[in-house]
Amino acid sequence: MIDEYDGTGGVSIIPSARKSIHNHANCPFLHSNNMGRYGLNKTHKGDTHATAQNTQGFDVVDNVMSKPVKTSSPLQTHVNHKNAYRRQSLGTPNSDDSDDNSDADDTLAKSVPAILPSYCRGDFNYSAHSDRVNQTSHVSSSKQNRQQSYSFERERSIYHDRSFDSQSSQKSNSFQDKSKSQEATQKVSIFLLPLVGFLIYTVLAYCKEANMLNIFQGGSSIVYDELKFHTDINNLRRKYKVTDDTILQLQTGISTIYRRQDTGSFIFIYNSNSKNFDPAELNRFMHDVSTTSAHYLRNDSTSVQHITVQGTNLNMNTHNELIKKYRDDVDKSGVMLITEIDKVPSSLAMAFHYYCDEYNPLVKKSAIFFTLNLAQCSDIPSDQTSIHALIEKCLENKWYSGVPKVNMAPLLTRVVNIVIDVTSIEPRET
């Protein structure tokens, strides 16, 4: 600005405007050739200068910066910068500074160029409010999601705890029920076992006394067990007055055959020259013994009957014929009685080698009974020390012509196995 005297005593002020604060001549982005100085137009420069020379001088404000300071001016001096808050902050301004800050916002908004985005109070408040609303909504949504997630986790934990408690309770109840059931079963068992044992003992005792321990096994057959066999053998001892040793040999030999599922031979010796010998009594005894043994070996007390073969009646040509003729019958009955073995032809004697084979029996669970009259062996020297040696020597003399020498010893060993002396049999009791 230039001051000059106009001759009338006054001062003529020629305004010389400074560069506008909105001069963007050097800015490559905001420069505009159409914009002049703020408040001045090129078409009015001459008029303004002429009017200034003819009138009394007064100050012409050429720029906002030269205007008096107002409360709304961006250059106000009473603005408390300490209390000013950042517009882009999400924090809410204090209520005490709301008026001053609002004026500062309006003033600053007027001084920015029109090309820039407006930062007026309304826009800022709406944008900030929108941001705060969005963030608040996001925060509340996050809190709600966290609350829902926490609530879901809590409900699931409570449900899991309840389920676990329910399962534990069920297991505990089941265990208690099982314990009670086991205790009840034990009590019942303790009470019933003695009673059942007493009943079984009573039934067995009754069956033993009444001879009723026979159980039906289909058809007309009745099971004949070892207890029944021992009972009947003991009855034969009392009936025929045979020695205990005789009964023990017979009982042990038949029981061994039954357990081992093999075969065995028994020679019942007697002496017809004895004073008390009774051939009919001997025949009855041999019949009862053979029948009782057959019942036990075949577990049948009704349909099984032993086979009796007279040695003097054998007229086969070979021992194979003797084997084939009686093999099936022995398999069914289990016992074959051959009387007067010393009368069997020597050509058929080898058949007994197979019938009496314990290791490879011709018929399993079978007993071969022989009877031998020692009176027929009187030509045997009396220097024999054992009964087995006496019998073997007697049979060897009878069969030497029909049995090969190499087979004689094995044959006699199998035939003369268990020797039972029945010479002392007395007439049965009436």
C-alpha positions in Angstrom: 0.0 0.0 0.0 1.4 3.5 -1.0 0.5 6.7 0.9 0.5 10.1 -1.1 -0.6 13.6 -0.3 -3.4 14.8 -2.5 -2.9 18.6 -1.9 -5.9 19.1 0.3 -4.3 18.0 3.4 -5.4 14.5 3.2 -3.6 11.4 2.5 -4.4 9.4 -0.6 -4.0 5.7 -0.1 -3.3 3.6 -3.2 -4.0 0.1 -2.3 -1.4 -2.3 -3.3 -2.7 -5.7 -2.7 -0.5 -8.5 -1.5 -0.7 -11.9 -3.0 -3.9 -13.7 -2.1 -3.6 -16.6 0.3 -5.4 -18.5 -2.4 -2.8 -17.8 -5.0 -1.8 -21.2 -6.4 0.4 -20.0 -9.2 3.1 -22.3 -8.2 0.9 -25.3 -7.5 0.7 -27.8 -10.4 -2.7 -29.2 -9.1 -4.7 -26.1 -7.9 -3.4 -23.4 -10.3 -6.1 -21.6 -12.2 -5.5 -18.7 -14.7 -9.1 -17.4 -14.3 -8.7 -16.5 -10.7 -7.4 -13.1 -9.8 -6.7 -11.5 -6.5 -9.2 -12.1 -3.9 -11.9 -9.3 -4.0 -10.4 -7.6 -7.1 -11.4 -7.9 -10.8 -9.3 -6.8 -13.7 -12.2 -4.9 -15.3 -12.6 -2.7 -12.2 -9.0 -1.7 -11.6 -9.3 1.6 -13.5 -12.5 2.7 -11.8 -11.2 1.9 -8.4 -8.1 3.9 -9.0 -10.0 7.0 -10.3 -12.4 7.0 -7.4 -9.6 6.9 -4.9 -8.0 10.1 -6.4 -11.2 12.2 -6.3 -12.5 11.2 -2.9 -11.2 11.6 0.6 -8.8 8.9 1.4 -10.0 5.9 3.3 -8.7 2.5 3.8 -9.8 -0.1 1.3 -9.6 -3.6 2.4 -8.1 -5.6 -0.3 -7.8 -8.8 1.5 -9.4 -10.8 4.2 -6.2 -10.5 6.2 -6.6 -6.7 6.5 -10.1 -6.9 7.9 -10.7 -6.3 11.5 -10.5 -9.3 13.6 -13.9 -10.8 14.4 -14.8 -13.5 16.6 -15.3 -15.7 13.6 -11.9 -14.8 12.1 -9.4 -17.6 11.8 -6.9 -15.2 13.3 -8.8 -14.8 16.6 -6.6 -14.3 19.5 -8.8 -15.8 22.2 -8.8 -19.3 20.8 -7.6 -21.7 23.4 -5.4 -24.1 21.5 -5.0 -26.2 24.6 -8.6 -27.1 24.6 -8.9 -27.6 20.8 -9.6 -31.2 19.9 -8.7 -33.1 16.8 -11.6 -33.3 14.4 -10.6 -36.7 13.0 -10.5 -38.2 16.5 -13.2 -40.5 17.5 -13.3 -39.1 20.9 -16.3 -37.0 22.0 -15.4 -33.3 22.7 -16.0 -32.0 26.2 -19.2 -30.0 26.7 -17.2 -26.9 28.0 -15.3 -26.4 24.7 -18.2 -27.0 22.4 -18.9 -23.3 21.5 -15.4 -22.2 20.9 -14.6 -25.2 18.8 -17.7 -24.8 16.7 -16.8 -21.2 15.8 -13.3 -22.2 14.9 -14.6 -24.9 12.7 -16.9 -22.4 10.8 -14.1 -19.8 10.4 -11.5 -22.3 9.1 -14.1 -23.8 6.7 -14.4 -20.4 5.0 -10.7 -20.0 4.4 -10.2 -23.2 2.4 -10.5 -23.2 -1.3 -13.7 -24.4 -3.0 -11.9 -27.1 -4.8 -11.0 -28.9 -1.6 -13.5 -31.0 0.2 -15.5 -29.1 2.7 -14.8 -29.5 6.4 -17.7 -27.6 7.6 -19.1 -28.5 11.0 -22.1 -30.2 9.5 -20.1 -32.4 7.2 -17.6 -33.2 9.8 -20.2 -33.9 12.4 -22.1 -36.1 10.0 -19.0 -38.0 8.9 -17.7 -38.3 12.4 -21.1 -39.2 13.7 -21.4 -41.8 10.9 -18.0 -43.2 11.7 -18.8 -43.3 15.4 -22.1 -44.9 14.7 -20.5 -47.5 12.4 -17.7 -48.2 14.9 -20.2 -48.2 17.7 -22.4 -50.6 15.7 -19.3 -52.7 14.9 -18.2 -52.7 18.6 -21.7 -53.5 19.8 -22.0 -56.2 17.1 -18.6 -57.6 18.2 -19.7 -57.5 21.8 -23.0 -59.2 20.9 -21.2 -61.9 19.0 -18.8 -62.4 21.9 -21.7 -62.5 24.3 -23.5 -65.0 22.0 -20.3 -67.1 21.6 -19.7 -67.0 25.4 -23.4 -67.8 26.0 -23.2 -70.7 23.5 -19.9 -72.0 25.1 -21.4 -71.7 28.5 -24.6 -73.5 27.5 -22.5 -76.2 25.8 -20.3 -76.5 28.9 -23.4 -76.7 31.1 -25.0 -79.3 28.8 -21.7 -81.3 28.8 -21.5 -81.1 32.6 -25.1 -82.2 32.9 -24.6 -85.0 30.4 -21.4 -86.1 32.2 -23.3 -85.9 35.5 -26.2 -87.9 34.0 -23.9 -90.5 32.7 -22.0 -90.7 35.9 -25.2 -91.0 37.8 -26.4 -93.7 35.4 -23.1 -95.6 35.8 -23.3 -95.2 39.5 -26.9 -96.4 39.6 -26.0 -99.3 37.2 -23.1 -100.3 39.4 -25.2 -100.1 42.5 -27.9 -102.2 40.8 -25.3 -104.8 39.8 -23.8 -104.9 43.2 -27.3 -105.4 44.7 -28.1 -108.1 42.2 -24.8 -109.8 42.9 -25.4 -109.6 46.6 -28.9 -111.0 46.2 -27.6 -113.8 43.9 -24.9 -114.7 46.5 -27.5 -114.8 49.2 -29.7 -117.0 47.2 -26.8 -119.3 46.2 -25.8 -119.6 49.8 -29.3 -120.6 50.7 -30.0 -122.9 47.8 -26.7 -124.8 47.4 -27.0 -126.8 50.6 -30.6 -127.6 49.8 -29.7 -128.7 46.2 -26.9 -130.8 47.5 -29.1 -132.5 50.1 -31.7 -133.2 47.4 -29.1 -134.7 45.1 -27.7 -136.9 47.9 -31.2 -138.1 48.8 -32.1 -139.0 45.2 -28.8 -140.8 44.7 -29.2 -142.7 47.9 -32.7 -143.7 46.9 -31.6 -144.8 43.5 -28.8 -146.8 44.9 -31.0 -148.7 47.3 -33.8 -149.3 44.8 -31.5 -150.1 41.9 -33.0 -147.3 39.8 -29.9 -145.4 38.7 -30.6 -146.3 35.1 -31.4 -143.5 32.7 -33.3 -144.2 29.5 -31.2 -143.6 26.3 -33.7 -143.9 23.5 -35.6 -147.0 22.4 -35.6 -149.8 24.9 -31.9 -149.4 26.0 -31.0 -148.3 29.5 -27.6 -146.7 30.4 -25.4 -149.0 32.5 -22.8 -147.0 34.3 -19.7 -147.9 36.4 -21.6 -147.6 39.7 -24.1 -150.2 38.6 -21.3 -152.4 37.3 -19.5 -152.4 40.6 -22.7 -153.1 42.5 -23.6 -156.1 40.3 -20.1 -157.5 40.5 -20.2 -157.3 44.3 -23.5 -159.1 44.2 -21.9 -161.9 42.2 -19.3 -162.3 44.9 -21.9 -162.8 47.6 -24.0 -165.0 45.3 -21.2 -167.4 44.2 -18.9 -167.2 47.2 -15.9 -166.3 45.2 -12.8 -164.7 46.7 -12.3 -161.0 46.9 -9.2 -161.3 44.9 -11.2 -162.9 42.0 -13.8 -160.1 42.0 -11.1 -157.4 42.3 -9.2 -158.7 39.3 -12.4 -158.9 37.2 -13.6 -155.5 38.2 -10.3 -153.8 37.7 -9.7 -155.4 34.3 -13.1 -154.5 32.8 -12.9 -150.9 34.1 -9.4 -150.5 32.5 -10.7 -151.7 29.1 -13.6 -149.2 29.3 -11.3 -146.3 30.1 -8.5 -147.1 27.6 -11.0 -148.1 24.8 -8.9 -151.1 24.0 -9.3 -154.9 24.6 -8.2 -157.5 27.1 -8.3 -161.3 27.7 -9.3 -163.2 30.9 -8.7 -166.9 31.5 -10.9 -168.5 34.1 -9.2 -171.6 35.3 -10.9 -174.5 37.2 -10.1 -178.2 37.9 -12.8 -180.7 37.0 -11.1 -183.3 39.3 -11.8 -181.1 42.3 -14.2 -182.6 44.9 -16.6 -179.6 45.0 -16.6 -178.8 41.4 -20.0 -178.1 39.9 -19.9 -177.6 36.1 -23.5 -176.1 36.0 -22.6 -173.6 38.7 -19.5 -172.6 36.7 -21.6 -172.1 33.6 -24.1 -169.9 35.4 -21.3 -167.9 37.0 -19.6 -167.4 33.6 -22.9 -166.4 32.1 -23.6 -163.7 34.7 -20.1 -162.3 34.6 -20.1 -162.1 30.8 -23.5 -160.5 30.7 -22.6 -157.9 33.4 -19.4 -157.0 31.7 -21.1 -156.6 28.3 -23.7 -154.3 29.8 -21.0 -152.1 31.2 -18.8 -152.0 28.1 -21.8 -151.1 25.9 -23.6 -149.0 28.4 -26.8 -151.0 27.9 -28.5 -153.3 30.3 -31.4 -154.7 28.2 -30.5 -155.4 24.5 -26.9 -156.4 24.8 -26.0 -160.1 25.3 -22.5 -161.6 25.2 -21.5 -164.3 22.6 -20.7 -167.8 23.8 -18.5 -170.0 21.5 -17.8 -173.7 22.3 -14.2 -174.5 21.6 -15.1 -178.0 20.5 -17.6 -176.7 18.0 -15.1 -174.6 15.9 -14.6 -176.3 12.6 -13.3 -173.4 10.3 -10.4 -174.1 8.0 -8.4 -170.9 8.7 -8.2 -168.4 11.5 -9.4 -165.7 9.1 -12.8 -167.4 8.9 -13.0 -167.3 12.7 -12.2 -163.6 12.7 -14.8 -162.7 10.1 -17.5 -164.8 11.6 -17.6 -163.2 15.1 -16.1 -159.8 14.6 -19.4 -157.9 14.1 -21.0 -159.8 17.0 -18.2 -158.9 19.3 -18.4 -155.3 18.2 -22.1 -155.2 19.2 -21.9 -157.1 22.4 -18.4 -156.2 23.7 -17.8 -159.7 25.2 -17.0 -163.1 23.7 -16.9 -166.2 25.9 -14.9 -169.2 24.5 -15.2 -172.3 26.6 -12.5 -175.0 26.8 -9.8 -173.1 25.0 -7.6 -176.2 25.1 -10.1 -177.8 22.7 -9.7 -175.0 20.0 -8.0 -176.4 16.9 -4.4 -175.2 16.5 -5.2 -174.0 13.0 -7.6 -171.4 14.4 -5.5 -170.3 17.4 -3.9 -167.4 15.6 -7.3 -165.7 15.4 -7.0 -164.9 19.1 -3.7 -163.1 18.4 -5.8 -160.4 16.7 -8.8 -160.5 19.0 -6.6 -160.0 22.1 -4.2 -157.3 20.7 -4.3 -154.5 23.2 -2.3 -152.0 21.1 -4.2 -152.5 17.8 -7.4 -154.2 18.9 -9.6 -155.8 16.4 -12.7 -154.5 18.3 -12.3 -151.6 20.7 -13.8 -151.9 24.2 -14.1 -155.6 24.1 -13.3 -158.4 26.5 -12.4 -162.0 25.5 -13.2 -164.6 28.2 -11.6 -168.1 28.1 -12.2 -171.1 30.4 -9.5 -173.7 30.9 -9.7 -177.0 32.7 -6.4 -177.6 34.5 -7.2 -181.3 34.6 -6.4 -181.3 30.8 -2.9 -180.0 31.6 -1.8 -182.9 33.9 1.1 -183.8 31.6 2.8 -180.5 32.4 5.7 -180.9 34.9 5.0 -179.7 38.3 8.2 -177.6 38.5 6.4 -174.6 37.0 6.7 -171.7 39.5 3.8 -169.6 38.4 0.2 -170.1 37.2 0.9 -168.1 34.0 3.9 -170.3 33.1 1.8 -173.4 33.6 -1.0 -172.2 31.4 1.3 -171.0 28.6 3.1 -174.4 28.6 -0.2 -176.2 28.5 -1.5 -174.2 25.5 1.8 -174.4 23.7 1.6 -178.2 23.8 -1.9 -178.1 22.4 -1.1 -175.6 19.5 2.5 -176.3 18.5 1.4 -178.1 15.3 -0.7 -175.3 13.9 1.0 -172.1 15.1 4.4 -171.1 13.7 7.2 -171.1 16.4 7.9 -167.4 15.9 4.3 -166.5 16.6 3.8 -168.8 19.6 5.3 -166.5 22.3 3.3 -163.4 21.2 0.1 -165.4 21.0 0.5 -166.9 24.5 1.4 -163.5 25.9 -1.9 -161.9 24.6 -4.1 -164.8 25.5 -2.8 -165.5 29.0 -3.2 -162.0 30.4 -5.5 -162.0 33.5 -5.9 -165.3 35.2 -8.9 -165.8 37.6 -9.2 -169.0 39.6 -12.8 -170.1 40.0 -12.1 -173.6 41.2 -13.5 -172.7 44.7 -16.9 -171.7 43.4 -19.5 -173.3 45.6 -23.2 -173.9 44.9 -25.2 -170.6 45.1 -27.4 -169.8 48.1 -31.0 -170.9 47.8 
